[in-house]
Amino acid sequence: MEAYYLGFNLTPGIGPVRLRRLLEYFGNPERAWTASPAELRAAGLDETCVANLVATRARVSLPDELARIRKLGVTLLTWDHPSYPERLRHIYAPPPLLYARGTLLPNEPAVAIVGTRQATPYGREVARRLAQELARNGVTVVSGLALGIDTEAHQGALAGGGRTIAVLACGVEQPYPLRNRELAARIVDHGALVSDYPPGTAPEPRNFPPRNRIISGLSLGVVVVEAGARSGALITCDFAAEQGRDVLAVPGSILSPASRGCHDLLAQGARLVRGVEDILDELHLAQAAAHEEARRIVLEDPVEATVLESLGPEPLYVDDLGRTCGLPAATLASTLTILELKGLVRHVGGMHYVRTC
């Protein structure tokens, strides 16, 4: 089915809202993709979108396009893919298709660190230190690969031995800016490059604001290290507020234009960041390091790993979990007890369990 999502992603005017409407009407992406113009109109598409879809179907060979993308080493993650980030899935109008190089984990604890491209030495040092300490505490650092604060955030996470995700405003096969190509290659090995723009998309200015909704959507909260009064990082904060994410800000000199946006955020109620402890406390991530160690231990036991991977943030009845895992009731019960002791799952009543990490 991913090929049909790819086709819709290449069709102008077919965004998350219209695609969701088509899927609800036709039942699956294949039927929606092959529908006649009359059926598409009945599903609620206007004439422009119908014409665009008909033109895309005539222009694009989905098997060839899928083969081209796979040859680039790009993975496609659709709404129903098991590796589609769970946190992102629940924002308003989540991207129906993500292009990724590297590895995305559906439930990893993640924090965005963003800021100005014209960072001061103070801002660079703070961003790098915060990211490094977050990584050491088992928290994935999300940013946008831009020069300045974003670059320091990614580098700090890698220096801390952790994972980092770069959300791009262009195709993931040609990361932008050029100066960060080497950094991007390291991110692929220790996290992921992600975009909802197809390969071949240039980093046009209009692409940057929309990609910021993915940066905040992947994260539990957004930390702004340095931002001018009109910084693009503040757009990420607006998305974070709409998505119910926490916004945190690092103070700077009152004489520095680079900190004016941060001070405005603090005046509006953003959480003050004096050190990584403020981030961990505000986002309830103090136990992330312990969970990270427990996850490494779990991976050594295939039964525990199977049970953990079968659980998510939504409660699952124990009998349904047993059928999914294919485990006897006694084995499942003992495994759930061990995972509870490790703090990785929680019994929420009525023999329903959720994953906590």
HUTAQUI-V639453 format. One record per residue. N is the residue number from 1. D_CENTER is the distance of its C-alpha to the mean C-alpha in Angstrom with 2 decimals. Layout:
n:d_center
N:D_CENTER
N:D_CENTER
This chain:
n:d_center
1:21.34
2:18.53
3:21.24
4:21.82
5:18.24
6:18.62
7:21.86
8:20.62
9:17.84
10:20.82
11:22.88
12:23.25
13:23.00
14:21.14
15:17.88
16:15.95
17:18.94
18:21.61
19:19.99
20:19.61
21:23.26
22:24.33
23:22.84
24:24.53
25:27.74
26:27.96
27:26.26
28:24.27
29:22.92
30:25.98
31:28.43
32:26.61
33:26.56
34:30.25
35:31.51
36:34.49
37:34.44
38:36.40
39:33.92
40:31.02
41:33.06
42:33.78
43:30.07
44:29.81
45:28.89
46:30.96
47:33.19
48:31.01
49:28.01
50:30.46
51:32.00
52:28.70
53:27.71
54:31.21
55:31.13
56:27.83
57:29.27
58:32.38
59:30.69
60:27.91
61:28.63
62:25.58
63:26.77
64:27.37
65:24.05
66:22.25
67:24.50
68:23.86
69:20.09
70:20.62
71:23.22
72:20.76
73:18.80
74:15.80
75:14.15
76:13.50
77:11.11
78:12.60
79:12.33
80:14.68
81:13.41
82:13.38
83:10.38
84:8.15
85:5.57
86:8.30
87:7.22
88:5.66
89:8.85
90:11.04
91:10.71
92:13.65
93:13.65
94:10.14
95:10.25
96:12.54
97:11.78
98:9.24
99:11.22
100:10.33
101:12.73
102:12.55
103:11.02
104:7.81
105:8.94
106:8.45
107:9.61
108:9.43
109:10.43
110:8.45
111:10.06
112:9.81
113:13.16
114:14.41
115:17.94
116:20.69
117:21.50
118:25.06
119:24.44
120:27.54
121:28.38
122:27.75
123:24.21
124:23.41
125:24.89
126:23.15
127:19.62
128:20.42
129:22.03
130:19.41
131:16.67
132:19.24
133:20.19
134:16.75
135:16.29
136:19.77
137:18.85
138:16.17
139:13.19
140:10.30
141:10.37
142:7.83
143:9.97
144:11.30
145:13.98
146:16.74
147:20.03
148:20.95
149:18.69
150:15.45
151:17.53
152:18.98
153:15.76
154:14.63
155:18.25
156:18.67
157:15.92
158:17.57
159:20.95
160:20.08
161:19.46
162:15.81
163:12.43
164:10.47
165:7.59
166:9.02
167:7.86
168:11.25
169:13.62
170:15.58
171:15.79
172:14.15
173:17.69
174:19.12
175:16.89
176:18.18
177:20.15
178:22.67
179:23.40
180:20.03
181:20.41
182:21.52
183:18.68
184:16.23
185:18.23
186:17.90
187:14.12
188:14.27
189:16.54
190:14.61
191:10.90
192:9.50
193:9.95
194:7.76
195:9.44
196:10.68
197:14.06
198:16.38
199:18.06
200:20.92
201:19.38
202:20.76
203:19.07
204:21.02
205:20.97
206:20.12
207:16.70
208:15.41
209:15.46
210:13.46
211:10.55
212:10.50
213:9.44
214:5.89
215:6.28
216:7.81
217:6.03
218:3.24
219:6.74
220:10.15
221:11.90
222:12.51
223:15.40
224:17.52
225:19.97
226:22.10
227:22.09
228:25.09
229:26.20
230:24.55
231:21.56
232:18.45
233:16.57
234:18.27
235:16.59
236:13.22
237:15.32
238:16.68
239:13.42
240:12.67
241:16.18
242:15.88
243:12.94
244:14.95
245:13.08
246:15.54
247:16.56
248:18.45
249:20.64
250:22.79
251:26.39
252:28.36
253:31.85
254:33.18
255:34.75
256:31.54
257:30.12
258:26.79
259:26.49
260:27.71
261:24.37
262:23.49
263:26.91
264:26.50
265:23.33
266:25.34
267:28.21
268:26.07
269:25.03
270:21.98
271:22.19
272:24.17
273:22.78
274:25.74
275:24.02
276:21.17
277:23.00
278:22.35
279:18.56
280:18.91
281:21.45
282:19.83
283:16.56
284:18.67
285:17.34
286:20.87
287:20.89
288:17.70
289:20.04
290:22.30
291:19.63
292:18.48
293:22.14
294:22.66
295:19.89
296:21.69
297:24.92
298:23.67
299:22.72
300:26.40
301:27.48
302:26.54
303:27.54
304:25.39
305:22.39
306:23.11
307:23.38
308:20.24
309:18.12
310:19.90
311:18.91
312:15.95
313:15.77
314:18.39
315:21.98
316:23.51
317:27.31
318:28.80
319:30.79
320:27.81
321:26.00
322:29.17
323:29.37
324:25.82
325:26.53
326:30.15
327:31.50
328:34.82
329:34.80
330:36.27
331:33.77
332:30.83
333:32.39
334:32.98
335:29.50
336:27.95
337:30.37
338:29.31
339:25.59
340:26.50
341:28.54
342:25.66
343:23.55
344:20.95
345:22.06
346:23.97
347:26.78
348:26.41
349:29.83
350:31.55
351:30.50
352:26.83
353:24.17
354:20.52
355:18.21
356:17.75
357:15.24
